[in-house]
Amino acid sequence: MARARKSTKTNGYQPRLKERYEQELRPQLKEQLGVSSLMDVPRLQKITLNM
């Protein structure tokens, strides 16, 4: 029989840039693009920083 997988628990952590995008930038993009739903606003796929 297959073993049951343990589910991973989330600790509620969200990266700062993603949080800022969700709270500040996404509503601004909604207004600028003139869309009626937040689901129509482009989403972030990946944030990459070079240091």
Backbone hydrogen bonds in HBPLUS format (Angstrom, degrees):
<---DONOR---> <-ACCEPTOR-->    atom                        ^
c    i                          cat <-CA-CA->   ^        H-A-AA   ^      H-
h    n   atom  resd res      DA  || num        DHA   H-A  angle D-A-AA Bond
n    s   type  num  typ     dist DA aas  dist angle  dist       angle   num
A0019-GLU N   A0015-PRO O   2.96 MM   4  6.20 157.7  2.01 153.3 160.4     1
A0020-ARG N   A0016-ARG O   2.88 MM   4  6.11 158.6  1.93 149.9 155.5     2
A0021-TYR N   A0017-LEU O   2.93 MM   4  6.10 156.4  1.98 143.1 149.8     3
A0022-GLU N   A0018-LYS O   2.94 MM   4  6.16 163.2  1.97 150.0 154.0     4
A0023-GLN N   A0019-GLU O   2.99 MM   4  6.16 158.0  2.04 149.8 155.6     5
A0024-GLU N   A0020-ARG O   2.80 MM   4  5.56 165.1  1.82 150.1 155.2     6
A0025-LEU N   A0020-ARG O   3.40 MM   5  6.79 156.9  2.46 139.5 146.1     7
A0026-ARG N   A0021-TYR O   2.82 MM   5  5.73 154.2  1.89 166.0 163.6     8
A0029-LEU N   A0025-LEU O   2.87 MM   4  6.13 156.0  1.93 154.0 160.9     9
A0030-LYS N   A0026-ARG O   2.97 MM   4  6.21 150.5  2.06 147.2 155.5    10
A0031-GLU N   A0027-PRO O   3.17 MM   4  6.49 153.5  2.24 143.5 148.7    11
A0032-GLN N   A0028-GLN O   2.95 MM   4  6.23 167.3  1.96 154.0 157.5    12
A0033-LEU N   A0029-LEU O   2.85 MM   4  5.88 162.6  1.88 152.9 156.9    13
A0034-GLY N   A0030-LYS O   3.02 MM   4  5.89 125.4  2.33 131.8 144.8    14
A0035-VAL N   A0030-LYS O   3.30 MM   5  5.57 145.6  2.43 147.2 154.3    15
A0034-GLY N   A0031-GLU O   3.26 MM   3  5.09 135.3  2.48  91.9 104.2    16
A0040-ASP N   A0037-SER O   3.14 MM   3  5.56 158.7  2.19 109.6 115.9    17
A0041-VAL N   A0038-LEU O   3.23 MM   3  5.37 156.0  2.29 103.7 110.8    18
